[in-house]
Amino acid sequence: MKEYKDFRNIKSVSEAHKILGLNKPKHPSISLVQTRDIDWNEELFNKSYIWDFYMISLKFHSNPLLYGRNYYDYEEGTLVFTSPGQVITPTMSGDQGPNEGWILFIHADLFRHTPLGSKIGEYSFFSYAANEGLHLSEEEKLKICSIVEDIEKEYSQNLDRHSQTLLVSNLELLLNHCTRSYDRQFYTRSPHQKDIITVVDEFIINYIDSQKSRAHGIPTVKQCAEKVNLSPNYLSDLLKKEIGKSTQELIHFHLIEKAKNLLLTSQDSVSTIAYDLGFEYPQYFGNLFKKKTGMSPMEFRQLN
């Protein structure tokens, strides 16, 4: 186990088992750990760990969590997703050591040379913040736990030439069900989502109208996400579900609408308008404008 200043880098599933006080894993690349079996000793807490593999954790709400309860859709359990390279710092709070819940460790070696290896990035919830977990209904919890149990059964028996295929297939099935459940979560939280959309929309418009773009560049996805206390990926997925546009697409929409107004109501050159909107290079503005409208800025000005 290699140490980086205040961080401990956990490179393998085997190392994870060791640090959590567990027996050696039955499979080198995937393992299901029941939280009741973890040795919750004081040495584990208040240190930062970098995990070089994916984790899916099911948490129940018998102990204090960092999740706000204002917008819970269901309280049958919460799934939290972590991707390789993320820093996790366990903290001691209250009666630590929950008796329920599990953690699924998944090293990329399991699926690196399979189709899942090329599409794992499409499961954007691995980049969500901890407070953007998936809150499960009873039906969703039973389904997901059933798939996880099938994964555990598969790697616990004697491995053969079919083992990896079946493990990866079940893992992809699990991720697809999580995607479906997240879609449900986005939709069932609709009133709250609309408040978020309004805030983001107004932030982008006010940012552009106040000429901050000229001084600081075009608004970024990160700035929009920070405005509503969400991670960039979660916000983009939320907007995509609600209005059919990602955050970047929404930013581009408002920039193009502002550009149209400036092209028609001012005598400024295309380059000046591009700089006023925050584009570092006028050519980039021209390419984006043509992509969104089907014509160059000059053609738009002349036709209107």
Disulfide bonds with the S-S distance in Angstrom:
none
